[in-house]
Amino acid sequence: MDLAIVIAVVVIALAFDYTNGFHDAANAIATSVSTRALTPRIALILAAVMNFVGALLGQQVAHTVSDTIVPRLPGRVARYAKRSFLAMPHTPEAIFFDNFAAIGLRRQASLLHPSYARLATPEAYAASRQYFDAPNGRSTTLDRLLYADLKTYLVELLMKQDQMSMAASIESRVPFLDHHLVEFAAALSPRMKLRGLSTKWILRESVKSILPAEILTRPKMGFPVPFAKWMRGRDGADLARGVLLDTRARQRGITDPAAVAALIDGHAAGTVEGGDALWSLLNLELWYRTFIDGEGIQTLPALAPGVQTDAPAHQAMRVSA
């Protein structure tokens, strides 16, 4: 009911003045969301409707959605909306490749020395874009996204899975990558893969009689280490400064020391989410010391005793180049 009321308000406002009226309605909706009058799911649906209207009426309205509604959505919903078509350029480079990069192009440009920052453009994804463009003329957007994923991100994941399992003396298998199964899945229609808000639809349907509902519907779970948590607080920040802002790192001229220092401080204070960026920068510096400076395999120093992490410090902080 609340969704219908708000959409009615938007339509009435548009009828009088689609630019100013839309802006006022957007503010009202954002206020409703912030006061929990609307549920996050309804807010997302509404934002999508308004973005569609914006596409019909012009860029001004689309910018209103991006600039007014998205920043004022509640926590988790806002994070998803900022990484969706509601707030990003409608290109594969932006929505797909840059969206899932450890350090997006905008952040790369802010962290790199000016002589390298100019290279942080969508052209950096040209090799990956070739895979997106490769499928035939009958391919859907979902087909293209999945094919590009198979040829890029999956390759990286399999490399990590193989190396880490062998390092732990585990003989791992990936049965869903049997080539007959992959070929079958690739030929399925998009409706068999995505249906409404349900992903992997045909897989969920095929096993729903043998798996409990809490397994079928739980959020996707990866295998990350809590690195971002380790970098919070003084000890983690000091460790990052010791590696990323020492004399050698500064003299390389690859990063902007002031921007890196701001990232470290902001992440430690909890005002910036910089875990992935710090991980990437630390690995870059350790890689440089190992292979360019010729200093052999590098590891981060252990955090001071007493620092709270999810693993012992001597285990948690061993990050090799």
KARA-V785473 format. One record per residue. RES is the residue in one small letter. OMEGA is omega in whole degrees, 0 to 359 (* if undefined). D_LAST is the distance of its C-alpha to the last C-alpha in whole Angstrom. Layout:
res | omega | d_last
RES | OMEGA | D_LAST
RES | OMEGA | D_LAST
//
This chain:
res | omega | d_last
m | 181 | 55
d | 178 | 53
l | 181 | 51
a | 180 | 54
i | 183 | 56
v | 178 | 53
i | 178 | 53
a | 178 | 57
v | 180 | 56
v | 181 | 54
v | 179 | 56
i | 179 | 59
a | 180 | 57
l | 181 | 56
a | 180 | 60
f | 185 | 61
d | 191 | 58
y | 179 | 55
t | 181 | 53
n | 180 | 54
g | 179 | 55
f | 181 | 51
h | 179 | 50
d | 179 | 52
a | 179 | 52
a | 178 | 48
n | 179 | 48
a | 179 | 50
i | 179 | 48
a | 178 | 45
t | 179 | 47
s | 179 | 48
v | 184 | 45
s | 178 | 44
t | 176 | 47
r | 175 | 46
a | 176 | 49
l | 175 | 47
t | 179 | 45
p | 181 | 41
r | 179 | 42
i | 179 | 45
a | 179 | 43
l | 179 | 41
i | 180 | 44
l | 179 | 46
a | 179 | 43
a | 178 | 42
v | 182 | 46
m | 178 | 46
n | 177 | 44
f | 177 | 46
v | 179 | 49
g | 179 | 47
a | 179 | 46
l | 188 | 50
l | 177 | 51
g | 185 | 48
q | 182 | 45
q | 180 | 47
v | 178 | 47
a | 178 | 43
h | 178 | 42
t | 178 | 44
v | 184 | 42
s | 188 | 39
d | 187 | 40
t | 185 | 42
i | 187 | 42
v | 182 | 38
p | 185 | 37
r | 174 | 40
l | 181 | 39
p | 183 | 38
g | 187 | 34
r | 179 | 33
v | 179 | 35
a | 180 | 34
r | 178 | 31
y | 183 | 31
a | 179 | 34
k | 181 | 32
r | 180 | 30
s | 179 | 33
f | 180 | 35
l | 187 | 37
a | 184 | 35
m | 174 | 33
p | 185 | 34
h | 178 | 35
t | 177 | 33
p | 180 | 30
e | 183 | 28
a | 188 | 29
i | 184 | 29
f | 187 | 27
f | 183 | 24
d | 182 | 24
n | 185 | 25
f | 177 | 22
a | 177 | 19
a | 175 | 16
i | 179 | 18
g | 185 | 21
l | 181 | 23
r | 179 | 25
r | 176 | 22
q | 181 | 20
a | 181 | 23
s | 184 | 24
l | 183 | 20
l | 172 | 20
h | 183 | 22
p | 181 | 25
s | 177 | 25
y | 183 | 22
a | 181 | 23
r | 180 | 26
l | 182 | 24
a | 181 | 23
t | 179 | 26
p | 178 | 27
e | 177 | 27
a | 181 | 23
y | 185 | 24
a | 182 | 26
a | 179 | 24
s | 180 | 24
r | 178 | 28
q | 178 | 29
y | 178 | 28
f | 183 | 30
d | 188 | 33
a | 183 | 33
p | 186 | 36
n | 186 | 39
g | 179 | 42
r | 185 | 43
s | 176 | 39
t | 176 | 39
t | 178 | 36
l | 177 | 35
d | 183 | 35
r | 179 | 33
l | 181 | 30
l | 179 | 30
y | 178 | 29
a | 178 | 27
d | 179 | 25
l | 186 | 25
k | 183 | 24
t | 187 | 21
y | 181 | 20
l | 178 | 21
v | 179 | 19
e | 180 | 16
l | 181 | 17
l | 177 | 18
m | 179 | 15
k | 181 | 13
q | 182 | 17
d | 183 | 17
q | 183 | 14
m | 178 | 14
s | 178 | 18
m | 180 | 18
a | 179 | 15
a | 180 | 18
s | 178 | 21
i | 176 | 22
e | 186 | 24
s | 179 | 24
r | 178 | 26
v | 187 | 26
p | 180 | 30
f | 179 | 30
l | 169 | 29
d | 191 | 31
h | 176 | 32
h | 180 | 36
l | 179 | 35
v | 180 | 33
e | 178 | 36
f | 181 | 38
a | 181 | 36
a | 182 | 36
a | 181 | 39
l | 177 | 40
s | 179 | 42
p | 182 | 40
r | 177 | 42
m | 183 | 41
k | 178 | 37
l | 177 | 38
r | 186 | 41
g | 178 | 42
l | 182 | 39
s | 176 | 38
t | 179 | 35
k | 190 | 35
w | 185 | 39
i | 177 | 40
l | 179 | 37
r | 179 | 39
e | 185 | 42
s | 184 | 42
v | 186 | 40
k | 179 | 42
s | 182 | 45
i | 178 | 43
l | 178 | 40
p | 184 | 41
a | 182 | 41
e | 176 | 38
i | 182 | 36
l | 188 | 37
t | 182 | 37
r | 180 | 34
p | 178 | 31
k | 182 | 28
m | 176 | 26
g | 180 | 22
f | 182 | 19
p | 169 | 17
v | 185 | 16
p | 184 | 18
f | 181 | 15
a | 178 | 18
k | 180 | 20
w | 183 | 18
m | 176 | 18
r | 176 | 22
g | 187 | 24
r | 185 | 24
d | 178 | 21
g | 179 | 18
a | 179 | 19
d | 179 | 19
l | 181 | 16
a | 178 | 15
r | 182 | 17
g | 180 | 16
v | 189 | 13
l | 184 | 14
l | 177 | 17
d | 187 | 17
t | 182 | 19
r | 182 | 16
a | 179 | 15
r | 185 | 19
q | 179 | 20
r | 180 | 17
g | 179 | 20
i | 182 | 17
t | 175 | 18
d | 185 | 21
p | 181 | 21
a | 179 | 24
a | 178 | 23
v | 178 | 19
a | 179 | 21
a | 178 | 24
l | 180 | 21
i | 182 | 20
d | 181 | 24
g | 179 | 25
h | 180 | 22
a | 181 | 23
a | 180 | 27
g | 180 | 27
t | 180 | 28
v | 174 | 25
e | 186 | 23
g | 184 | 19
g | 181 | 17
d | 180 | 15
a | 179 | 15
l | 177 | 14
w | 182 | 11
s | 180 | 10
l | 179 | 11
l | 178 | 9
n | 176 | 6
l | 181 | 8
e | 179 | 8
l | 176 | 5
w | 181 | 5
y | 180 | 8
r | 182 | 9
t | 191 | 7
f | 180 | 9
i | 178 | 12
d | 178 | 13
g | 184 | 12
e | 181 | 11
g | 184 | 9
i | 183 | 7
q | 172 | 6
t | 176 | 7
l | 175 | 10
p | 179 | 13
a | 174 | 15
l | 181 | 18
a | 178 | 21
p | 178 | 24
g | 178 | 26
v | 184 | 23
q | 173 | 24
t | 179 | 21
d | 178 | 22
a | 177 | 20
p | 186 | 20
a | 183 | 18
h | 175 | 16
q | 188 | 15
a | 190 | 15
m | 176 | 12
r | 181 | 10
v | 183 | 7
s | 176 | 4
a | * | 0
//
